[in-house]
């Protein structure tokens, strides 16, 4: 197993900062005021970019390999006494199986496991989503229609009142 920067208590940002400061300071020893030097600032930014890019590539490669090892590594399920139980599997297969069980589990309208008025969780979630989306659209269209009808009726009532006033 390789040693990582986290194992020695340094974050990636701290390491980058230390490397940049060290390089820039060694290159610019003859500059009296580092903060006032345009060359110093530009060099520091360029070194920071280069270090960040290289550290990111190295971390991505090592983390990707480590994550893949964890996901594909063989795991032997055991019971509470540590005795092997079931067939050896990997974390990826365990997560896939759990997800498949989760979405196909029969649930009630509150998404709680049930056999009464139940359907698979995925079907229930899709049904609820569609009902909400369609219900929202219908409600919005009804509100528009009601507002239009109110305006039409107000005009009609106003016209009737004007006609009655003018007749008298």
C-alpha positions in Angstrom: 0.0 0.0 0.0 1.4 3.4 -0.9 1.7 6.4 1.4 -0.5 9.3 0.6 -0.3 13.0 1.6 -3.3 12.6 3.8 -1.4 9.9 5.8 1.2 12.5 6.9 -1.4 15.1 7.8 -1.0 17.5 4.9 -3.9 18.5 2.5 -3.4 18.7 -1.2 -3.7 22.6 -1.1 -1.1 22.8 1.7 1.3 20.7 -0.3 0.8 22.7 -3.5 1.3 25.9 -1.6 4.5 24.7 0.0 5.9 23.5 -3.3 5.1 26.8 -5.0 6.5 28.9 -2.2 9.7 26.8 -2.1 10.3 27.0 -5.9 9.5 30.6 -6.2 11.6 31.6 -3.2 14.6 29.6 -4.5 14.3 31.2 -7.9 13.7 34.7 -6.6 16.3 34.9 -3.8 17.8 38.0 -5.3 14.4 39.9 -5.4 14.2 41.9 -2.2 10.4 42.3 -2.0 8.6 39.2 -3.4 5.1 40.8 -3.1 6.1 43.8 -5.2 7.8 41.8 -8.0 5.7 41.3 -11.1 8.0 38.5 -12.1 7.5 36.8 -8.7 3.7 37.0 -9.0 3.7 35.6 -12.6 6.1 32.9 -11.7 4.1 31.9 -8.7 0.9 31.7 -10.7 2.5 29.6 -13.4 4.1 27.2 -10.9 0.8 26.9 -9.1 -0.9 26.0 -12.3 1.7 23.4 -13.2 1.7 21.8 -9.7 -2.1 21.8 -9.5 -2.3 20.1 -12.9 0.3 17.4 -12.1 -1.0 16.7 -8.6 -4.6 16.4 -9.9 -3.5 13.9 -12.5 -1.6 11.9 -10.0 -4.4 11.9 -7.5 -7.0 11.0 -10.1 -4.9 8.1 -11.2 -4.3 6.8 -7.7 -7.8 7.4 -6.5 -9.3 5.9 -9.5 -7.3 2.7 -9.1 -8.1 2.6 -5.3 -11.8 3.1 -5.9 -11.8 0.4 -8.6 -10.0 -2.0 -6.3 -12.6 -1.4 -3.5 -15.5 -1.9 -6.0 -14.2 -5.0 -7.6 -12.4 -6.6 -4.7 -13.9 -9.9 -3.6 -15.8 -9.8 -0.3 -17.0 -12.9 1.6 -20.2 -12.1 3.5 -20.2 -13.5 7.1 -22.7 -13.9 9.8 -22.5 -12.3 13.3 -19.9 -14.9 14.4 -17.6 -14.3 11.4 -18.5 -17.5 9.6 -18.8 -17.4 5.8 -22.3 -17.1 4.6 -23.4 -17.0 1.0 -21.1 -16.8 -2.0 -18.2 -14.4 -2.3 -19.1 -11.2 -4.1 -17.8 -7.7 -4.7 -19.1 -4.3 -3.5 -20.3 -3.3 -7.0 -22.5 -6.5 -7.2 -23.8 -5.9 -3.7 -24.8 -2.4 -4.5 -26.4 -3.4 -7.8 -28.4 -6.2 -6.0 -29.5 -3.8 -3.2 -30.6 -1.2 -5.8 -32.6 -3.7 -7.8 -34.3 -5.0 -4.6 -35.0 -1.4 -3.6 -36.7 -0.2 -6.8 -38.7 -3.5 -7.2 -39.9 -3.7 -3.6 -43.7 -3.4 -3.3 -44.7 -0.2 -1.4 -47.8 1.6 -0.4 -48.7 5.2 -1.3 -46.3 6.5 1.4 -43.5 4.5 -0.1 -43.3 2.2 2.9 -42.9 -1.6 2.3 -46.4 -3.2 2.1 -48.5 -5.7 0.3 -51.7 -3.8 0.8 -52.6 -1.4 -2.1 -49.0 -1.9 -3.2 -46.9 -1.7 -6.4 -43.2 -1.8 -7.1 -41.4 1.3 -5.8 -40.3 2.5 -9.2 -43.8 2.3 -10.6 -45.2 4.2 -7.6 -42.6 6.9 -7.9 -43.2 7.3 -11.6 -47.0 7.3 -11.1 -46.7 10.0 -8.3 -44.4 12.1 -10.4 -46.7 12.0 -13.5 -49.8 12.7 -11.4 -48.1 15.7 -9.8 -46.8 17.0 -13.2 -50.2 16.5 -14.9 -52.1 17.8 -11.9 -49.9 21.0 -11.9 -50.5 21.6 -15.6 -54.3 21.0 -15.3 -54.4 23.3 -12.2 -52.6 26.0 -14.1 -54.9 25.7 -17.1 -58.0 25.7 -14.9 -56.7 28.9 -13.1 -56.3 30.6 -16.5 -59.8 29.5 -17.6 -61.4 30.7 -14.3 -59.6 34.0 -14.5 -60.7 34.5 -18.1 -64.3 33.6 -17.2 -64.3 36.0 -14.2 -63.1 38.8 -16.4 -65.8 38.0 -19.0 -68.5 37.9 -16.3 -67.3 41.1 -14.7 -67.6 42.8 -18.1 -71.0 41.3 -18.7 -72.3 42.4 -15.2 -70.8 45.9 -15.8 -72.6 46.1 -19.2 -75.9 45.0 -17.6 -75.6 47.6 -14.9 -74.8 50.3 -17.4 -77.8 49.2 -19.6 -80.1 49.3 -16.5 -78.9 52.7 -15.4 -79.3 54.1 -18.9 -82.9 52.7 -19.3 -84.0 54.4 -16.0 
